[in-house]
Amino acid sequence: MKKSKAIVILIVILGALAGLAYYASIILSSTGIGEEMSIPLGLDLSGGVSITYQVVDDNPSAEDMSDTIYKLQRRVEQYSTEASVYQEGDDRINIEIPGVTDANKILDELGKPGSLEFQDPNGETVITGSDVKTATVKTGQDDLNNKEYSVELTLNDDGTKKFADATTEFVGQQISIIYDGETISAPSVKQAITGGQAYITGNFTYEEAENLASTIRIGGLKLELEELRSNVVGAQLGAQAISTSVKAGIAGLVLVFLLMCFLYLLPGLASSLALVIYTGLVLVILNAFDITLTLPGLAGIILGIGMAVDANVIIFARVKEEMSKGRSVRNSLKEGFHKAMSAIVDGNVTTLIAAAVLWLKGSGSVKGFAQTLAIGIIVSMFTALVITRMIVYAFYAVGIHSEKLYYRPKKERKPFDFVAKRKVFYPIAAAVIIAGFVVMGAGSASGRGAFAYSLEFEGGTSTTVEFDKDYSIDELDEKVVPVVEEITGDKNVQTQKVAGGNQVIIKTKTLDLDTREKLNQAMADNFGVDASTITAENISSTTSKEMRQDAVIAVIVATICMLIYIWLRFKDIRFAGSAVLALIHDVLVVIAFYAVSRISVGNTFIACMLTIVGYSINATIVIFDRIREQLKTKTKNADLKEIVNDSITQTLTRSIYTSLTTFIMVFCLFIMGVSSMREFALPLMVGILAGAYSSVCITGTLWYTLKGKSKKKK
């Protein structure tokens, strides 16, 4: 690289840093232009619209209620992946959509959930809305190459058969689409439709096609609903949650910045600058694509800052190894980036596969988490392999050649016999996991439950209170919440303000009649509330059984896909098996911690588990990459024990430093964040420590054990 080019690159990098810093400050701002450019925030951070539907049918079955809730959940995700749908009382369904304030607009776009029928020319019902899986707008071209819009219908198996029979009989005639007694479309049947997919064409504008598709989708519910009420609700956590999280992120970023500069000198400075660019780019992308950000998502981004360091640590560990062999700075940089490439690509691609599966198969917060995870992975790879490389090479090109600025000589670490210590490592891991299961069993036997399930998982009681003054979120947290906690014994109380008045919705665990009366009296005694105006309804879990099943299935499929990728890349199923077993270890350790600590299990639990999955695999890949590298240079009769011990020892610094930087970021969240943030950060710190333990003490030695058994069989 020429000196003039290097100077230009450094100037551009500094300009990019300044621009991203300014843009990020605007995005994170809560006033002025920030409101116009801000990232959409979730219901917990900014509030949104709450809509309650009443089931028209008498005594709806639990199965029909569950099916309707799940379909509505999938439908409202067009507004936000963080939207929640849950049952209120016996025959009501509540929808909460974050980041929006116009309830009427949402109701118009969502449509009125009514009855939908497809009728033949004789007025006989061919199929109903429940036979339609999806209805989407498709863009195509007519015979004159003009853009045209159509509505694509996908039918279920039963609907496919009935529609095939009807369209075969009535070719050339109309099949009318009737919604709540009104004909909304009457397309002609051009040919028999037997494949389960149908297209409704006409001179539609995009808006007309989308309205028709939306009406068909909302009419596909098993139950007919009518709007009961709609409210604009305030944030659950208030501005303090955002403020403290941002401060925690900045504090963690500064600490990681200083640590990288101390450990890796000039390359550490380059990686720190790239890290700042990474943070800015993530915020810009979230803003550009209107990805809704919730508290767990915010924590995930801050965690991503810690994980983004990993690629740089891998690179500079390799650079230091090359310089310790006597290579020049220039050659060491070149070899360091080259040798680190495979570990970085494999680790990130593996995690990206998991993110893709979670996005495709998951729903709700799982889908939202997958989006944030994928963005973090792609941007971190770009900044590490492109931006960091450009900055380091530019430093060298402008004349900074001194080895002392790139490398601090150290004595080579003697290999530690990790393989021999596996007889200690394995029992320790097993003891922790077994202890967790014992605690879970004891909790279930005592009636407390294996875990302290939150409202998101177990449901609870929603109490609406009309206060005599307009309390802020912070005032509610300071004055009202402690009173509610004392009466109910619930440490996970959620409050929401209703816009346009002094009403506050208080969500707690399920309360019996006696506790409800005590709570009403406490509100009257402490805040002068008219107890007769207080209303309460039991509500279902906001994370439905179907959504939890989606999350479990998504994680299982993601794990299988990661196993297959590792198998193909490393050409040894034992690598894949060891990685997955280590992943299971990390997850079980965190689950054990949840059981022992009685930390509330809710949506943050799902986010925590998913984060551990991505983090654990990434750490393991680095060690396996080093084992693979050594296997290529050794003879067939090489001592496997020596190879494993050498590989783990050589990557030990990387394992410690990556875990440390990630731990620092999460620790800042724990120290500076609000209570719900701490409930997320604490088990995550446990997961980071478990991941460090499994990657260093279990994965390599487990591969050795499996490899040894296969050799004995031969």
Secondary structure, 3 states (H helix, E strand, C coil): CCHHHHHHHHHHHHHHHHHHHHHHHHHHCCCCHHHHHCCCECHHHHCEEEEEEEECCCCCCHHHHHHHHHHHHHHHCCCCCCCEEEEECCCEEEEEEECCCCHHHHHHHHCCCCCEEEECCCCCEEEEHHHEEEEEEEEEECCCCCEEEEEEEEECHHHHHHHHHHHHHCCCCECEEEECCEEEECCECCCCCCCCEEEEEEEECHHHHHHHHHHHHHCCCCCCEEEEEEEEECCCCCHHHHHHHHHHHHHHHHHHHHHHHHHHHHHHHHHHHHHHHHHHHHHHHHHHCCCCECHHHHHHHHHHHHHHHHHHHHHHHHHHHHHHCCCCHHHHHHHHHHHHHHHHHHHHHHHHHHHHHHHHHCCCHHHHHHHHHHHHHHHHHHHHHHHHHHHHHHHHHCCCCCHHHCCCCCCCCCCCCCCCCHHHHHHHHHHHHHHHHHHHHHHHHHCCCCCCECHHHHCEEEEEEECCCCCCHHHHHHHHHHHHHHHHCCCCCEEEEECCCCEEEEEECCCCHHHHHHHHHHHHHHHCCCHHHCEEEEECCCCCHHHHHHHHHHHHHHHHHHHHHHHHHHCCHHHHHHHHHHHHHHHHHHHHHHHHHCCCECHHHHHHHHHHHHHHHHHHHHHHHHHHHHHHHCCCCCCHHHHHHHHHHHCHHHHHHHHHHHHHHHHHHHHHCCHHHHHHHHHHHHHHHHHHHHHHHHHHHHHHHHHHHHHHHC
